[in-house]
Amino acid sequence: MVRPRRQASKSEVSTRKVLKAALALFSRQGYRATSMRQMSRRSGLSVGNLYHHFGSKESIFQRLLDEYWEVLLDPDLPLNRLYASARFPDDLEELAAAIEQVVAERSSHILLVYIDVIEFKGKHIRAFYETMANRFRAAYGDRIEEMRRRGEVGADVDPLLGVILATRWFFYYFTVESCFGVPMHLGLSTRQAIEEFSKILRYGILPRPESAAVRKRAARPPR
């Protein structure tokens, strides 16, 4: 007689095999070009077992995206620890490094996001992005109000949008560099690209004499 714990463990192993096989296939050839039979051959499980564990091919696709969302929402993720510290824009370089790590470790899952946009018009990812602004507001709301009180940000800018913009740009940058395989697509090394983008976010691109004077004074060596 198979013990319940052993049976559950076997089921978990089978599930992981299927998800690993599906991730490799979906990320390489898309959703519609991937069949349950292909996943069966790659995972070593029967097609019947795949349907037993997941119900449908689309359920497997959704499960893989859910895995990615779980990673992105994990409080222990270095990226989320940065968000929790709410030090924007002082932490832009650290933010870039944390996002680079996520992209490097989850490149196949990130490709599923693009596949969902192309093949499903964003059906499986919409809910995650619809709640994105609220998550950033929860993490940065108090910090932004403090920055406003201290006059650390311009009265005509929204720092919260700056955080979201920085996050999306860094994700886009490393996705093109890593997932799409196009290094130096901005004509800059990674270090240079991060430095330039961080300067634009902190200081803008239009001349601001008063800001330039402040930076010039700050750059002077102590007497």
C-alpha positions in Angstrom: 0.0 0.0 0.0 1.4 3.5 -1.0 1.5 5.8 2.0 -0.2 9.2 1.5 3.0 11.2 2.0 4.9 9.2 -0.5 2.1 9.4 -3.0 1.9 13.2 -2.5 5.7 13.4 -3.0 5.5 11.4 -6.2 2.7 13.7 -7.5 4.8 16.7 -6.8 7.7 15.3 -8.7 5.5 14.6 -11.7 4.1 18.1 -11.5 7.5 19.6 -11.5 8.5 17.4 -14.5 5.5 18.6 -16.5 6.0 22.3 -15.6 9.7 22.1 -16.5 9.0 20.5 -19.8 6.1 22.9 -20.6 8.3 26.0 -19.7 11.0 24.9 -22.1 8.5 24.2 -24.9 6.2 27.3 -24.4 9.1 29.7 -24.1 10.8 28.3 -27.2 8.0 27.8 -29.6 4.9 29.6 -28.2 1.6 28.4 -26.8 -0.3 27.1 -29.8 2.7 25.4 -31.4 3.1 23.3 -28.2 1.0 20.2 -27.8 0.2 18.1 -24.8 1.8 15.2 -26.6 5.1 17.1 -26.8 5.0 17.9 -23.1 4.2 14.2 -22.5 7.3 13.0 -24.4 9.6 15.6 -22.8 8.4 15.0 -19.2 8.1 11.2 -19.5 4.5 11.2 -18.3 1.5 10.0 -20.3 -0.9 12.5 -21.9 -3.6 11.1 -19.5 -1.4 12.0 -16.5 -1.0 15.5 -17.8 -4.7 16.0 -18.0 -5.2 14.4 -14.6 -2.7 16.8 -12.9 -3.6 20.0 -14.8 -6.9 19.6 -16.7 -5.8 21.4 -19.8 -2.9 22.9 -21.7 -4.0 26.4 -20.8 -4.0 25.5 -17.1 -0.4 24.6 -17.4 0.4 27.9 -19.1 -1.4 29.8 -16.4 0.4 27.8 -13.7 3.8 28.8 -15.1 2.8 32.4 -15.1 1.5 32.1 -11.6 4.9 30.7 -10.5 6.5 33.8 -11.9 4.1 36.2 -10.1 4.8 34.3 -6.9 8.5 35.0 -7.3 7.9 38.7 -8.1 5.6 39.0 -5.0 7.9 37.1 -2.6 8.8 39.5 0.3 12.3 37.8 0.5 13.1 38.6 -3.1 16.1 41.0 -3.1 14.1 43.3 -5.4 11.1 43.4 -2.9 13.5 44.1 0.0 14.6 47.2 -1.9 11.0 48.2 -2.5 10.3 47.8 1.2 13.2 50.0 2.1 11.7 52.8 0.0 14.9 54.6 -0.8 14.1 55.7 -4.3 15.9 57.4 -6.1 19.0 56.8 -4.0 18.8 53.1 -4.7 18.5 53.1 -8.6 21.8 51.2 -9.2 20.8 48.6 -6.6 17.4 48.4 -8.2 19.0 47.7 -11.6 21.2 44.9 -10.1 18.2 43.3 -8.4 16.1 43.3 -11.6 19.1 42.0 -13.6 19.1 39.0 -11.2 15.4 38.4 -11.7 15.7 38.5 -15.5 18.7 36.2 -15.5 17.0 33.6 -13.3 13.5 33.8 -14.8 14.2 34.5 -18.5 12.0 31.7 -19.7 9.0 32.8 -17.6 9.5 36.4 -18.8 9.2 35.1 -22.4 5.8 33.7 -21.5 4.6 37.2 -20.7 5.3 38.2 -24.3 3.7 35.0 -25.6 0.6 35.8 -23.7 0.4 39.3 -25.2 0.9 37.9 -28.7 -1.3 34.8 -28.5 -3.9 35.8 -25.9 -3.8 39.6 -26.0 -2.7 39.7 -22.4 -5.5 37.5 -21.0 -3.4 35.8 -18.3 -1.2 38.7 -17.3 -3.8 41.5 -17.1 -4.7 41.1 -13.5 -1.1 41.3 -12.3 -0.4 44.6 -14.1 -3.8 46.1 -13.2 -2.8 46.0 -9.5 0.8 47.1 -10.1 0.3 50.8 -9.2 -1.4 49.9 -6.0 1.5 47.7 -4.9 4.0 50.5 -5.5 1.7 53.0 -3.7 1.6 50.7 -0.7 5.4 50.5 -0.6 6.3 54.1 -1.4 3.3 56.2 -0.4 4.7 57.3 3.0 8.2 57.8 1.7 7.0 60.0 -1.2 4.9 62.2 1.2 8.1 62.7 3.3 10.1 63.6 0.2 7.5 66.2 -0.7 7.5 67.7 2.8 11.2 68.1 2.7 11.2 69.5 -0.8 13.4 66.7 -2.1 11.3 66.3 -5.3 9.9 68.9 -7.7 6.3 70.0 -7.1 5.4 69.2 -10.7 6.6 65.5 -10.8 5.1 62.3 -9.4 7.9 60.2 -7.7 5.7 57.1 -7.6 5.5 57.2 -11.4 9.3 57.5 -11.4 9.6 54.3 -9.4 7.3 52.4 -11.7 9.1 53.9 -14.8 12.5 52.9 -13.4 11.3 49.3 -12.7 9.7 48.9 -16.1 12.7 50.3 -17.9 15.2 48.1 -16.2 13.0 45.1 -16.8 12.7 46.0 -20.5 16.5 46.7 -20.8 17.6 43.4 -19.3 14.9 41.5 -21.1 16.2 42.7 -24.5 19.8 42.2 -23.4 19.3 38.7 -22.0 16.0 37.1 -23.1 16.1 38.6 -26.7 19.9 38.1 -26.9 20.7 41.7 -28.1 23.6 42.9 -26.0 24.4 46.7 -26.0 21.1 47.4 -27.8 21.4 51.0 -26.6 25.0 51.3 -27.8 26.1 51.3 -24.2 27.6 48.8 -21.8 25.3 47.7 -19.0 27.2 49.9 -16.5 27.0 52.9 -18.8 23.3 52.4 -19.6 22.4 52.2 -15.9 24.5 55.3 -15.1 22.9 57.3 -17.9 19.3 56.2 -17.1 19.8 56.9 -13.3 21.1 60.4 -14.1 18.0 61.1 -16.3 15.7 59.9 -13.6 17.4 61.9 -10.8 18.1 65.1 -12.7 16.0 65.1 -15.9 17.2 66.2 -19.3 16.2 69.8 -19.3 18.6 72.4 -17.8 17.7 73.5 -14.3 20.2 76.2 -13.2 19.3 76.0 -9.6 19.7 72.3 -9.5 23.0 72.6 -11.5 24.3 75.1 -8.9 23.4 72.7 -6.0 25.2 69.8 -7.7 28.2 72.0 -8.4 28.5 73.0 -4.8 28.1 69.4 -3.7 30.9 68.3 -6.0 33.4 70.8 -4.5 36.1 69.1 -2.4 35.9 70.0 1.3 38.3 72.8 2.4 
